[in-house]
Amino acid sequence: MTSARLIGIARHDRPHGPIQTVDHVGVTCTEGVHGDYRGALKPGRNRRQVTVMRAEDWFAAVEEVGLPVEWQERRVNLLVQGLKEWPPEPGQVMRVGAALALRINGECDPCKRMDALVDGLQRALRPGWRGGIIATVIADGDIALGDDVSVHVEAMTGSKA
């Protein structure tokens, strides 16, 4: 098991919409991150309900391209710091705070929008899952900056798809 801290929370209410950072938020199985358009349940398309990336990976990618870019421009929901074992395996569970549980579904591939921010950023986010992970909410929870984050294997009985 690895431990870390939640250091960023972001959401946007529509595709290509402005990104809002918050200090705390509710995250549910039916809505994902409250106020984020991607989190709502969509039949057959729930693998990307919440996105998460490591701060260390973001900073390495930005250093590689040589220009400063704020982490939320990556358009992921959660930024964590201190996870040592990376990348995680699909099917593992990420716990954030006292109650939130996310099933890790895979890698969050960086899109060409990253190169619109800074040329070469998409390529810099590709190795070692630097672009982050996609996940599904399997247990609701309220989260806040500073919450503990851990990734581990858990039995998935009774989880939501």
N, C-alpha and C positions, 0 to 999 in steps of 0.2 A: 504494500500500500504506500502511496506517496501522499504528501501533504503540501498544501500551498494556501495562498490567500487570494480572495477576489479583490481586484484593484480597479476594475472598470465595469460599468453597466451602460449599454447603449441600445437604442431602439429607433425605428423610423416607421411612421404610420402609413407609408405608401411606397411603392417602387420608386426609386430615384429621389425619394423625399428627403428632407433635411433630417440629420441625425441628432437625436437628443440624448445627452448623457444624464443619468440620474444616480442618486446615492443609494436608493433602495427601490424594490419593485416586487410585485407578486408574480409568480410563474406557475401556470397551471397546465394540466393535461389537455384542456380544451382550448386554451388561448395562447399558450406559450408565454413569452415575456409580455406582460400587460402593456398594451399600446404599440406593440410591434406587429406589423401586418403579416409577417411570415409565419407567426406562431399558430394561427387558427387551424383547426383540423380540416384537412382536405382529403377526401377518400383517395387512398393509394399514393398520397404525396406527403406523408408526415415524417419522412426521414430527416428533414431539415427544419425542425420546429424551433430549435435553439442552436446558435453557433457560438463556439468558444475558441479562443486562441491564447497561447502563452505570450506573456510580455517579452520574455527573452527572445522568442522567435521574431516578434515584430521589430524589436530594437536591432537585431542582427540584420534583418532584411533592409531596414531603413539605412543602417550604416553601410550596407553593401551598395545601395544606390546613391548614397552620398548627399541626400537632401532630406530635411526634416519633414515628416508627415505625422499628423496626430493619429493615434491608434484607431479612433472611431471611424476614420475614413476607410478602414478595411471593411466596415459595415458588418462586423460581428457583434453579437449581443454581450458576451462576457469576456473580460480580459483577466487572466489569472497569472500569478507570479509564484514561482517556486516549485512547480511540478518537475521532478527530476526524471522520471521514467516516461519517455516520450518517443515515438507516438504510442498512444494506447491501442489496444486491440478492439475492433468492433465487437459489441456485445458487453463490454465492460461498463460499469456504472460510475458516473461522476456524481458525487454528493457535494452540494453547496449549502452552507449554513446548516441549520438544525433539521430541515425536512426535505429540501429539494433533492430529487434524484433524476438524473438524465441517463438514458441509455445511449451510449456512443454508437453511432451508425456508420461512421466512416470519416474520410478526409473532406475538408471544406476547400475545394479547389479554387485557387485564385482566378479571377476572371480578367478579361482585357480592360475592364474599368480601372484596374490597378495601374496599368500603363498610362491611362489618361491622367492619373494623378502625378506619377513620376515614371519616366521611361525606364524600363527594366525592373519595376517593382513586381510585376506578375512573375517573372522568372526568379527573382530573389525569394519569393514566397513558396516556391515549389518544393525544394528539397526537405526531406524529413518532416513533412506535414506542417511546415511553418505557417501555412495559411489557416490552420486550425482544424476543428472537428465540427461535424454536424451531429445533432442529437435529438432525441425524442424525450419529452417529459413523461416520467413514469410515476412520480409522486410530487404533488403540489408543494410549494413552499414560498415563503417570503424571504428574500435575500437582501443583503446590504453590503456595501463596501467594507472590507476587512473580514468578511466571513471566511471560515475554513473551507478548503476545497480538497477533496481526495478522490482518487481513482482506484477502483479495485474490481475484482470479480465478485458478483453476487448472483444468487439464484434469481431467476426472472419469473417465478410463478406469480400469476395474477397481474402481470404488467399489461399496460395498454399498448396497442399497436400504433 
